[in-house]
């Protein structure tokens, strides 16, 4: 019922803001285009506001999951028209706030003391408001300026409803679409769910901020504000106040004499440092979370806030990614293809030569342009389309990285249109590979792990014997039975999802037939409507 209610809310929002007008611009088949043109609400809901404003308002009304989607889109000016990108930019920090007095009550309840005792000053007027929380200015008793971040009341329930709906859609895609298994939609949604739920616990954000601050202690390229742990709880966090220019205010940055080229390049440097040096990267780097210090504009320093979403990679993923980037830089498409197979991102039986040829056909046209004109976003889209033919599976652990890299590129090109992402990142990756793979790295690894190896040497014969006994004692038919059971369970899940889809469609059809108009409900539902609803209910019970 929760999912059905949320689905109806989304449909209502889609109709209210006439988002069907966006479908008119898509290359749809003639019958779908005709279906869009005869949608009944087009007769009585007139389009007045610009399309970009309607899209922003729709995303705002649907809550944090959709707002974050809009935030991500706002940085992709190479994919969106200017009017939509400019309007969605307002989602960065202009989300409608909740009542400041209510925020004060949440703070007092969480910290167990009146605001007047906790702070020498507290402003109930929000400084900024985002999809999950909002921020208030305050002063600590010692006079230090601080910001207080408070989780929106009731937001957890809204997020869980949206995620439940996303899971339903993911299961439907997995069951009904032949590309579903390769895209791994259920795993991707699960990863996104964990990310969103982590944002609801500000203690995790505080821990992430403290770690990131340690990683860049004394750095002249990135500053991370201090967390005041004694004033931090699950739904409240107090941090050092920073003063900087929002990175999206390009005119103000230029006016103070900021070296825009160096600023854009340092953004790329920060990204590669976090991913490959630390394997701990800020994964929500939209413009609303990034500022630029007013000090020394010729050597610009970034200031990062909002550490609710942090990504990390395994050593294997780091290595494969670095190798892929470098192989791409040098146009070694054979290496790119082989790395995809070695990493397990495409099936092991993939024809390497055919895959190499396909990758070359996508990437080579980009290299006919100057490197500065190459859009990594366009390259990624082309590679994803090509990889579909070779059954490449979506890697959930890389989704955050892909999103962050696209954000960085979009932001960098906004700051300095001539940004050369490849030339900026290539030296860093080359040095990293030398440190990881060269003789020096091998010696350091042996030196570090030698004591552990020596400690475990006496256990090796016993471990080998136990492994052989385990293999011997597990008959082949038992393995086959397990595989057959897995196939049977997967088939059953697909049947259940299909039944639910049929049930939902029939119920919706019944309700549709049961309406005389889309403006008002009639007193009773027609006989045909009851028939559809009854059949749909039958399928729902069987599912």
Secondary structure, 3 states (H helix, E strand, C coil): CHHHHHHHHHHHHHHHCCCHHHHCCCCCCHHHHHHHHCCHHHHCCCCCCCHHHHHHHHHHHHCHHHHHHHHHHHCCCCCCCHHHHHHHHHHHCECCCCCHHHHHHHHHHHHCCCHHHHEEEECCCCCEECCCEEEEEEEECCCCEEEEEEECCCHHHHHHHHHHHHHHHHHHHHHHCCCHHHHCHHHHHHHHHHHHHHHCCHHHHHHHHHHHHHHCCCCCCEEECCECHHHCECCEEEEECCCEEECCCHHHHHHCCCCHHHHHHHHHHHHHHHHHHHCCEECCCCHHHEEEECCCHHHCCEEECCCCCEECCCHHHHHHHHHHHHHHHCCCHHHHHHHHHHCCCCCCCCCHHHHHHHHHHHHHHHHHCCHHHCCHHHHHHHHHHHHHCCCCCCCHHHHHHHHHHHHHHHHHHHHCCCCCHHHHHHHHHHHHHHHHHCHHHHHHHHHHHHHHHHHHHHHHHHHHHHHHHHHHCCCHHHHHHHHHHHHHHHHHHHHHHHHHHHHHHHHHHHHHHCCCCCCCCCCCCCHHHHHHHHHHHHHHHHC
